[in-house]
């Protein structure tokens, strides 16, 4: 999950559930075909359904992963979130019981 300002503005919600896949292992099979791409950050492109405009994916220029919005998947099995990044920017009414960002550096030992 991510509650950074950029994600919440793009999604219109209090957070986004992302599911990562290797770019070379993802195939577009839906009737809409490949998403329509827009640069929404200097190093980030987002893909939207060309038929209805739904935000589907995000790709960082230097990554071999593609991040798919979890709730846009037909099969959500195995997509339970493991962490919540930018939790300090989450709306105050959101209770977060997930671990911190799994990629965040560990705090220094006292």
N, CA, C and O atoms as a GROMACS GRO file, in nm:
protein
  440
    1UNK      N    1   0.085  -0.117   0.000
    1UNK     CA    2   0.000   0.000   0.000
    1UNK      C    3   0.089   0.123   0.000
    1UNK      O    4   0.201   0.121   0.052
    2UNK      N    5   0.039   0.229  -0.059
    2UNK     CA    6   0.111   0.356  -0.060
    2UNK      C    7   0.011   0.469  -0.040
    2UNK      O    8  -0.093   0.475  -0.104
    3UNK      N    9   0.045   0.560   0.050
    3UNK     CA   10  -0.040   0.676   0.076
    3UNK      C   11   0.034   0.806   0.048
    3UNK      O   12   0.001   0.909   0.108
    4UNK      N   13   0.134   0.804  -0.041
    4UNK     CA   14   0.204   0.928  -0.073
    4UNK      C   15   0.109   1.024  -0.144
    4UNK      O   16   0.008   0.982  -0.202
    5UNK      N   17   0.142   1.150  -0.140
    5UNK     CA   18   0.056   1.253  -0.198
    5UNK      C   19   0.033   1.229  -0.348
    5UNK      O   20  -0.078   1.248  -0.398
    6UNK      N   21   0.136   1.188  -0.419
    6UNK     CA   22   0.124   1.163  -0.563
    6UNK      C   23   0.021   1.053  -0.590
    6UNK      O   24  -0.066   1.068  -0.675
    7UNK      N   25   0.032   0.942  -0.518
    7UNK     CA   26  -0.058   0.828  -0.540
    7UNK      C   27  -0.202   0.862  -0.503
    7UNK      O   28  -0.295   0.825  -0.575
    8UNK      N   29  -0.220   0.930  -0.390
    8UNK     CA   30  -0.357   0.959  -0.348
    8UNK      C   31  -0.424   1.057  -0.443
    8UNK      O   32  -0.545   1.048  -0.467
    9UNK      N   33  -0.348   1.149  -0.498
    9UNK     CA   34  -0.407   1.242  -0.597
    9UNK      C   35  -0.444   1.170  -0.726
    9UNK      O   36  -0.550   1.195  -0.783
   10UNK      N   37  -0.356   1.081  -0.770
   10UNK     CA   38  -0.383   1.007  -0.894
   10UNK      C   39  -0.503   0.914  -0.876
   10UNK      O   40  -0.588   0.903  -0.964
   11UNK      N   41  -0.509   0.845  -0.761
   11UNK     CA   42  -0.614   0.745  -0.740
   11UNK      C   43  -0.745   0.803  -0.692
   11UNK      O   44  -0.851   0.746  -0.715
   12UNK      N   45  -0.738   0.918  -0.626
   12UNK     CA   46  -0.859   0.974  -0.568
   12UNK      C   47  -0.901   0.901  -0.442
   12UNK      O   48  -1.015   0.914  -0.397
   13UNK      N   49  -0.810   0.822  -0.385
   13UNK     CA   50  -0.840   0.746  -0.264
   13UNK      C   51  -0.731   0.765  -0.159
   13UNK      O   52  -0.632   0.833  -0.185
   14UNK      N   53  -0.750   0.705  -0.041
   14UNK     CA   54  -0.654   0.724   0.068
   14UNK      C   55  -0.526   0.643   0.053
   14UNK      O   56  -0.432   0.661   0.131
   15UNK      N   57  -0.520   0.556  -0.043
   15UNK     CA   58  -0.401   0.475  -0.067
   15UNK      C   59  -0.421   0.390  -0.191
   15UNK      O   60  -0.532   0.373  -0.241
   16UNK      N   61  -0.310   0.335  -0.240
   16UNK     CA   62  -0.314   0.249  -0.358
   16UNK      C   63  -0.249   0.116  -0.322
   16UNK      O   64  -0.141   0.112  -0.262
   17UNK      N   65  -0.316   0.007  -0.358
   17UNK     CA   66  -0.258  -0.126  -0.343
   17UNK      C   67  -0.185  -0.159  -0.474
   17UNK      O   68  -0.247  -0.166  -0.580
   18UNK      N   69  -0.055  -0.179  -0.464
   18UNK     CA   70   0.026  -0.213  -0.582
   18UNK      C   71   0.068  -0.358  -0.576
   18UNK      O   72   0.102  -0.410  -0.470
   19UNK      N   73   0.065  -0.426  -0.692
   19UNK     CA   74   0.114  -0.562  -0.707
   19UNK      C   75   0.219  -0.559  -0.817
   19UNK      O   76   0.191  -0.516  -0.929
   20UNK      N   77   0.340  -0.604  -0.784
   20UNK     CA   78   0.450  -0.596  -0.880
   20UNK      C   79   0.469  -0.722  -0.963
   20UNK      O   80   0.457  -0.834  -0.913
   21UNK      N   81   0.497  -0.702  -1.092
   21UNK     CA   82   0.528  -0.810  -1.186
   21UNK      C   83   0.650  -0.770  -1.267
   21UNK      O   84   0.673  -0.651  -1.290
   22UNK      N   85   0.726  -0.866  -1.311
   22UNK     CA   86   0.836  -0.836  -1.404
   22UNK      C   87   0.775  -0.788  -1.536
   22UNK      O   88   0.679  -0.846  -1.585
   23UNK      N   89   0.832  -0.682  -1.593
   23UNK     CA   90   0.779  -0.627  -1.718
   23UNK      C   91   0.777  -0.731  -1.829
   23UNK      O   92   0.682  -0.738  -1.906
   24UNK      N   93   0.883  -0.812  -1.836
   24UNK     CA   94   0.892  -0.910  -1.945
   24UNK      C   95   0.799  -1.030  -1.923
   24UNK      O   96   0.787  -1.115  -2.011
   25UNK      N   97   0.732  -1.038  -1.807
   25UNK     CA   98   0.642  -1.149  -1.780
   25UNK      C   99   0.495  -1.111  -1.785
   25UNK      O  100   0.410  -1.194  -1.753
   26UNK      N  101   0.465  -0.989  -1.824
   26UNK     CA  102   0.326  -0.942  -1.826
   26UNK      C  103   0.281  -0.928  -1.971
   26UNK      O  104   0.350  -0.867  -2.053
   27UNK      N  105   0.164  -0.985  -2.001
   27UNK     CA  106   0.107  -0.978  -2.135
   27UNK      C  107  -0.031  -0.915  -2.126
   27UNK      O  108  -0.111  -0.952  -2.039
   28UNK      N  109  -0.059  -0.822  -2.214
   28UNK     CA  110  -0.190  -0.758  -2.218
   28UNK      C  111  -0.284  -0.844  -2.300
   28UNK      O  112  -0.261  -0.863  -2.420
   29UNK      N  113  -0.389  -0.897  -2.238
   29UNK     CA  114  -0.479  -0.988  -2.309
   29UNK      C  115  -0.622  -0.936  -2.318
   29UNK      O  116  -0.703  -0.996  -2.390
   30UNK      N  117  -0.656  -0.830  -2.250
   30UNK     CA  118  -0.792  -0.778  -2.251
   30UNK      C  119  -0.831  -0.718  -2.384
   30UNK      O  120  -0.746  -0.692  -2.469
   31UNK      N  121  -0.959  -0.696  -2.401
   31UNK     CA  122  -1.010  -0.643  -2.527
   31UNK      C  123  -0.962  -0.501  -2.554
   31UNK      O  124  -0.961  -0.457  -2.669
   32UNK      N  125  -0.923  -0.429  -2.450
   32UNK     CA  126  -0.875  -0.292  -2.469
   32UNK      C  127  -0.732  -0.283  -2.519
   32UNK      O  128  -0.687  -0.178  -2.564
   33UNK      N  129  -0.658  -0.396  -2.511
   33UNK     CA  130  -0.519  -0.397  -2.554
   33UNK      C  131  -0.428  -0.329  -2.452
   33UNK      O  132  -0.463  -0.316  -2.335
   34UNK      N  133  -0.312  -0.286  -2.498
   34UNK     CA  134  -0.215  -0.222  -2.409
   34UNK      C  135  -0.269  -0.088  -2.362
   34UNK      O  136  -0.341  -0.019  -2.434
   35UNK      N  137  -0.232  -0.050  -2.238
   35UNK     CA  138  -0.280   0.078  -2.185
   35UNK      C  139  -0.230   0.197  -2.267
   35UNK      O  140  -0.136   0.187  -2.344
   36UNK      N  141  -0.298   0.309  -2.247
   36UNK     CA  142  -0.253   0.438  -2.299
   36UNK      C  143  -0.159   0.495  -2.193
   36UNK      O  144  -0.195   0.501  -2.075
   37UNK      N  145  -0.040   0.537  -2.234
   37UNK     CA  146   0.063   0.578  -2.138
   37UNK      C  147   0.074   0.729  -2.126
   37UNK      O  148   0.063   0.802  -2.225
   38UNK      N  149   0.096   0.775  -2.002
   38UNK     CA  150   0.118   0.916  -1.973
   38UNK      C  151   0.231   0.928  -1.872
   38UNK      O  152   0.240   0.848  -1.778
   39UNK      N  153   0.317   1.026  -1.889
   39UNK     CA  154   0.421   1.055  -1.790
   39UNK      C  155   0.355   1.140  -1.681
   39UNK      O  156   0.307   1.250  -1.708
   40UNK      N  157   0.353   1.088  -1.558
   40UNK     CA  158   0.291   1.161  -1.448
   40UNK      C  159   0.394   1.208  -1.346
   40UNK      O  160   0.359   1.269  -1.245
   41UNK      N  161   0.519   1.181  -1.372
   41UNK     CA  162   0.631   1.219  -1.287
   41UNK      C  163   0.752   1.218  -1.380
   41UNK      O  164   0.748   1.148  -1.481
   42UNK      N  165   0.857   1.290  -1.351
   42UNK     CA  166   0.971   1.293  -1.445
   42UNK      C  167   1.028   1.156  -1.482
   42UNK      O  168   1.080   1.140  -1.593
   43UNK      N  169   1.020   1.057  -1.393
   43UNK     CA  170   1.077   0.925  -1.422
   43UNK      C  171   0.973   0.814  -1.413
   43UNK      O  172   1.008   0.698  -1.393
   44UNK      N  173   0.846   0.850  -1.429
   44UNK     CA  174   0.739   0.753  -1.409
   44UNK      C  175   0.633   0.767  -1.516
   44UNK      O  176   0.589   0.877  -1.549
   45UNK      N  177   0.591   0.651  -1.569
   45UNK     CA  178   0.480   0.649  -1.665
   45UNK      C  179   0.366   0.570  -1.603
   45UNK      O  180   0.388   0.473  -1.530
   46UNK      N  181   0.245   0.610  -1.633
   46UNK     CA  182   0.127   0.539  -1.586
   46UNK      C  183   0.045   0.496  -1.706
   46UNK      O  184   0.035   0.567  -1.806
   47UNK      N  185  -0.014   0.377  -1.693
   47UNK     CA  186  -0.098   0.324  -1.799
   47UNK      C  187  -0.244   0.325  -1.759
   47UNK      O  188  -0.281   0.286  -1.648
   48UNK      N  189  -0.327   0.371  -1.852
   48UNK     CA  190  -0.470   0.382  -1.830
   48UNK      C  191  -0.544   0.302  -1.938
   48UNK      O  192  -0.498   0.295  -2.052
   49UNK      N  193  -0.657   0.243  -1.900
   49UNK     CA  194  -0.737   0.168  -1.998
   49UNK      C  195  -0.776   0.262  -2.112
   49UNK      O  196  -0.832   0.369  -2.087
   50UNK      N  197  -0.747   0.224  -2.237
   50UNK     CA  198  -0.780   0.312  -2.349
   50UNK      C  199  -0.930   0.322  -2.375
   50UNK      O  200  -0.974   0.409  -2.450
   51UNK      N  201  -1.008   0.234  -2.315
   51UNK     CA  202  -1.153   0.236  -2.337
   51UNK      C  203  -1.228   0.315  -2.230
   51UNK      O  204  -1.320   0.390  -2.262
   52UNK      N  205  -1.187   0.300  -2.101
   52UNK     CA  206  -1.264   0.365  -1.994
   52UNK      C  207  -1.182   0.463  -1.911
   52UNK      O  208  -1.238   0.538  -1.832
   53UNK      N  209  -1.050   0.463  -1.928
   53UNK     CA  210  -0.965   0.558  -1.857
   53UNK      C  211  -0.920   0.515  -1.719
   53UNK      O  212  -0.854   0.592  -1.650
   54UNK      N  213  -0.954   0.394  -1.677
   54UNK     CA  214  -0.913   0.347  -1.544
   54UNK      C  215  -0.762   0.338  -1.534
   54UNK      O  216  -0.695   0.289  -1.624
   55UNK      N  217  -0.708   0.387  -1.422
   55UNK     CA  218  -0.564   0.379  -1.395
   55UNK      C  219  -0.531   0.234  -1.362
   55UNK      O  220  -0.587   0.177  -1.268
   56UNK      N  221  -0.439   0.174  -1.439
   56UNK     CA  222  -0.409   0.032  -1.424
   56UNK      C  223  -0.268   0.002  -1.376
   56UNK      O  224  -0.250  -0.087  -1.292
   57UNK      N  225  -0.168   0.074  -1.428
   57UNK     CA  226  -0.029   0.035  -1.402
   57UNK      C  227   0.061   0.157  -1.387
   57UNK      O  228   0.026   0.269  -1.423
   58UNK      N  229   0.179   0.130  -1.332
   58UNK     CA  230   0.281   0.232  -1.316
   58UNK      C  231   0.417   0.168  -1.344
   58UNK      O  232   0.444   0.056  -1.299
   59UNK      N  233   0.501   0.239  -1.418
   59UNK     CA  234   0.635   0.189  -1.450
   59UNK      C  235   0.736   0.301  -1.428
   59UNK      O  236   0.725   0.410  -1.485
   60UNK      N  237   0.835   0.272  -1.344
   60UNK     CA  238   0.947   0.366  -1.327
   60UNK      C  239   1.047   0.339  -1.438
   60UNK      O  240   1.071   0.224  -1.475
   61UNK      N  241   1.107   0.445  -1.492
   61UNK     CA  242   1.198   0.433  -1.606
   61UNK      C  243   1.313   0.336  -1.582
   61UNK      O  244   1.355   0.266  -1.674
   62UNK      N  245   1.365   0.331  -1.459
   62UNK     CA  246   1.483   0.249  -1.432
   62UNK      C  247   1.451   0.113  -1.371
   62UNK      O  248   1.540   0.048  -1.315
   63UNK      N  249   1.326   0.068  -1.380
   63UNK     CA  250   1.286  -0.056  -1.315
   63UNK      C  251   1.251  -0.163  -1.418
   63UNK      O  252   1.204  -0.133  -1.528
   64UNK      N  253   1.274  -0.289  -1.380
   64UNK     CA  254   1.232  -0.400  -1.465
   64UNK      C  255   1.098  -0.455  -1.419
   64UNK      O  256   1.052  -0.559  -1.466
   65UNK      N  257   1.035  -0.383  -1.323
   65UNK     CA  258   0.905  -0.423  -1.270
   65UNK      C  259   0.796  -0.329  -1.320
   65UNK      O  260   0.821  -0.212  -1.350
   66UNK      N  261   0.676  -0.383  -1.328
   66UNK     CA  262   0.559  -0.303  -1.358
   66UNK      C  263   0.465  -0.321  -1.239
   66UNK      O  264   0.443  -0.433  -1.193
   67UNK      N  265   0.412  -0.212  -1.190
   67UNK     CA  266   0.325  -0.216  -1.074
   67UNK      C  267   0.180  -0.202  -1.123
   67UNK      O  268   0.145  -0.106  -1.190
   68UNK      N  269   0.099  -0.300  -1.087
   68UNK     CA  270  -0.041  -0.305  -1.128
   68UNK      C  271  -0.127  -0.268  -1.008
   68UNK      O  272  -0.103  -0.314  -0.897
   69UNK      N  273  -0.229  -0.184  -1.030
   69UNK     CA  274  -0.319  -0.151  -0.920
   69UNK      C  275  -0.392  -0.279  -0.880
   69UNK      O  276  -0.459  -0.343  -0.961
   70UNK      N  277  -0.378  -0.316  -0.753
   70UNK     CA  278  -0.426  -0.445  -0.705
   70UNK      C  279  -0.574  -0.469  -0.725
   70UNK      O  280  -0.616  -0.580  -0.756
   71UNK      N  281  -0.655  -0.364  -0.709
   71UNK     CA  282  -0.799  -0.384  -0.720
   71UNK      C  283  -0.848  -0.384  -0.865
   71UNK      O  284  -0.967  -0.402  -0.889
   72UNK      N  285  -0.759  -0.364  -0.961
   72UNK     CA  286  -0.799  -0.375  -1.101
   72UNK      C  287  -0.782  -0.518  -1.152
   72UNK      O  288  -0.826  -0.549  -1.263
   73UNK      N  289  -0.721  -0.605  -1.073
   73UNK     CA  290  -0.699  -0.744  -1.115
   73UNK      C  291  -0.827  -0.826  -1.099
   73UNK      O  292  -0.901  -0.808  -1.002
   74UNK      N  293  -0.854  -0.915  -1.194
   74UNK     CA  294  -0.968  -1.006  -1.182
   74UNK      C  295  -0.944  -1.106  -1.070
   74UNK      O  296  -1.034  -1.133  -0.990
   75UNK      N  297  -0.823  -1.161  -1.063
   75UNK     CA  298  -0.787  -1.258  -0.959
   75UNK      C  299  -0.696  -1.188  -0.859
   75UNK      O  300  -0.581  -1.158  -0.890
   76UNK      N  301  -0.747  -1.162  -0.740
   76UNK     CA  302  -0.669  -1.092  -0.638
   76UNK      C  303  -0.605  -1.187  -0.539
   76UNK      O  304  -0.556  -1.144  -0.434
   77UNK      N  305  -0.605  -1.316  -0.571
   77UNK     CA  306  -0.543  -1.413  -0.482
   77UNK      C  307  -0.394  -1.383  -0.467
   77UNK      O  308  -0.325  -1.358  -0.566
   78UNK      N  309  -0.346  -1.385  -0.345
   78UNK     CA  310  -0.204  -1.361  -0.320
   78UNK      C  311  -0.164  -1.215  -0.324
   78UNK      O  312  -0.045  -1.184  -0.331
   79UNK      N  313  -0.261  -1.124  -0.320
   79UNK     CA  314  -0.227  -0.981  -0.327
   79UNK      C  315  -0.240  -0.911  -0.192
   79UNK      O  316  -0.248  -0.789  -0.187
   80UNK      N  317  -0.242  -0.987  -0.084
   80UNK     CA  318  -0.252  -0.924   0.048
   80UNK      C  319  -0.134  -0.831   0.067
   80UNK      O  320  -0.019  -0.871   0.045
   81UNK      N  321  -0.159  -0.706   0.109
   81UNK     CA  322  -0.048  -0.611   0.126
   81UNK      C  323   0.046  -0.656   0.237
   81UNK      O  324   0.003  -0.714   0.337
   82UNK      N  325   0.174  -0.627   0.220
   82UNK     CA  326   0.275  -0.664   0.319
   82UNK      C  327   0.334  -0.542   0.389
   82UNK      O  328   0.405  -0.556   0.488
   83UNK      N  329   0.306  -0.424   0.339
   83UNK     CA  330   0.360  -0.302   0.400
   83UNK      C  331   0.281  -0.182   0.355
   83UNK      O  332   0.200  -0.189   0.262
   84UNK      N  333   0.307  -0.069   0.422
   84UNK     CA  334   0.237   0.055   0.389
   84UNK      C  335   0.338   0.169   0.389
   84UNK      O  336   0.384   0.212   0.495
   85UNK      N  337   0.372   0.217   0.271
   85UNK     CA  338   0.467   0.328   0.260
   85UNK      C  339   0.395   0.462   0.271
   85UNK      O  340   0.277   0.473   0.238
   86UNK      N  341   0.467   0.561   0.318
   86UNK     CA  342   0.415   0.697   0.337
   86UNK      C  343   0.294   0.698   0.432
   86UNK      O  344   0.200   0.775   0.414
   87UNK      N  345   0.299   0.611   0.532
   87UNK     CA  346   0.189   0.604   0.629
   87UNK      C  347   0.174   0.734   0.704
   87UNK      O  348   0.065   0.766   0.751
   88UNK      N  349   0.283   0.812   0.717
   88UNK     CA  350   0.274   0.941   0.786
   88UNK      C  351   0.194   1.042   0.705
   88UNK      O  352   0.154   1.146   0.759
   89UNK      N  353   0.170   1.015   0.577
   89UNK     CA  354   0.089   1.102   0.493
   89UNK      C  355  -0.054   1.051   0.476
   89UNK      O  356  -0.135   1.113   0.408
   90UNK      N  357  -0.085   0.936   0.539
   90UNK     CA  358  -0.219   0.879   0.528
   90UNK      C  359  -0.320   0.969   0.598
   90UNK      O  360  -0.286   1.043   0.690
   91UNK      N  361  -0.444   0.963   0.553
   91UNK     CA  362  -0.550   1.043   0.615
   91UNK      C  363  -0.561   1.002   0.763
   91UNK      O  364  -0.540   0.885   0.796
   92UNK      N  365  -0.594   1.097   0.850
   92UNK     CA  366  -0.592   1.067   0.994
   92UNK      C  367  -0.689   0.957   1.038
   92UNK      O  368  -0.666   0.892   1.139
   93UNK      N  369  -0.797   0.936   0.964
   93UNK     CA  370  -0.895   0.835   1.003
   93UNK      C  371  -0.856   0.694   0.959
   93UNK      O  372  -0.924   0.598   0.994
   94UNK      N  373  -0.747   0.679   0.881
   94UNK     CA  374  -0.707   0.548   0.832
   94UNK      C  375  -0.624   0.477   0.939
   94UNK      O  376  -0.517   0.524   0.977
   95UNK      N  377  -0.673   0.364   0.987
   95UNK     CA  378  -0.599   0.284   1.083
   95UNK      C  379  -0.511   0.187   1.006
   95UNK      O  380  -0.559   0.107   0.927
   96UNK      N  381  -0.380   0.195   1.030
   96UNK     CA  382  -0.285   0.113   0.955
   96UNK      C  383  -0.227   0.006   1.046
   96UNK      O  384  -0.163   0.035   1.147
   97UNK      N  385  -0.252  -0.120   1.009
   97UNK     CA  386  -0.200  -0.231   1.088
   97UNK      C  387  -0.094  -0.309   1.011
   97UNK      O  388  -0.044  -0.411   1.059
   98UNK      N  389  -0.059  -0.261   0.892
   98UNK     CA  390   0.043  -0.326   0.811
   98UNK      C  391   0.181  -0.285   0.858
   98UNK      O  392   0.197  -0.186   0.928
   99UNK      N  393   0.279  -0.362   0.818
   99UNK     CA  394   0.418  -0.327   0.847
   99UNK      C  395   0.454  -0.198   0.775
   99UNK      O  396   0.385  -0.156   0.683
  100UNK      N  397   0.562  -0.135   0.819
  100UNK     CA  398   0.613  -0.017   0.748
  100UNK      C  399   0.659  -0.057   0.610
  100UNK      O  400   0.658  -0.176   0.575
  101UNK      N  401   0.700   0.040   0.530
  101UNK     CA  402   0.749   0.016   0.395
  101UNK      C  403   0.859  -0.091   0.401
  101UNK      O  404   0.961  -0.069   0.466
  102UNK      N  405   0.842  -0.206   0.334
  102UNK     CA  406   0.942  -0.312   0.341
  102UNK      C  407   1.076  -0.275   0.281
  102UNK      O  408   1.176  -0.341   0.309
  103UNK      N  409   1.082  -0.171   0.198
  103UNK     CA  410   1.207  -0.129   0.136
  103UNK      C  411   1.272  -0.011   0.208
  103UNK      O  412   1.381   0.033   0.170
  104UNK      N  413   1.206   0.039   0.312
  104UNK     CA  414   1.262   0.153   0.386
  104UNK      C  415   1.384   0.108   0.466
  104UNK      O  416   1.388  -0.005   0.514
  105UNK      N  417   1.484   0.197   0.480
  105UNK     CA  418   1.600   0.160   0.560
  105UNK      C  419   1.562   0.139   0.706
  105UNK      O  420   1.475   0.206   0.760
  106UNK      N  421   1.629   0.044   0.768
  106UNK     CA  422   1.606   0.016   0.909
  106UNK      C  423   1.656   0.133   0.993
  106UNK      O  424   1.758   0.193   0.961
  107UNK      N  425   1.585   0.167   1.102
  107UNK     CA  426   1.633   0.275   1.189
  107UNK      C  427   1.764   0.234   1.256
  107UNK      O  428   1.789   0.116   1.280
  108UNK      N  429   1.847   0.332   1.284
  108UNK     CA  430   1.977   0.307   1.349
  108UNK      C  431   1.955   0.254   1.490
  108UNK      O  432   1.861   0.294   1.559
  109UNK      N  433   2.040   0.163   1.530
  109UNK     CA  434   2.032   0.107   1.666
  109UNK      C  435   2.070   0.214   1.768
  109UNK      O  436   2.159   0.296   1.742
  110UNK      N  437   2.002   0.215   1.884
  110UNK     CA  438   2.034   0.316   1.986
  110UNK      C  439   2.171   0.299   2.046
  110UNK      O  440   2.211   0.376   2.133
   0.00000   0.00000   0.00000
